[in-house]
Amino acid sequence: MQILIAPRVSEKALRLADNHRQFVFKVLPNATKPEIKQAVEFLFKVKVDKVQVACVKGKQKTFGRIQGKRKDWKKAYVGLQEGFDINFRVGE
């Protein structure tokens, strides 16, 4: 299950998790919604309700006189069914 790269932990992601049971993951660029759903259900033993994906464009950056670009990446918003939860917070 190499589809999921890492969870995205930010203020927005934590707000979505608390209010709407949605969790944000960085996923492979060629991952599909059914593959993401299957990977989350297998790894975290939860039931997924819906999956939304967003392709994030890499930023243009300047390093001195050198122009560069960060890689494009894909993130998935995974909504869980009622009664299921994933806990990423350490120390709780």
Buried (B, 14 or more C-beta within 10 A) or exposed (E): EEBBBEBBBEEEBBEBBEEEBBBBBBBBEEBEBEBBBBBBBEEBEBEBBEBEBEEEEEEEEEEEEEEEEEEEBBBBBBBBEEEBEBEEEEEE
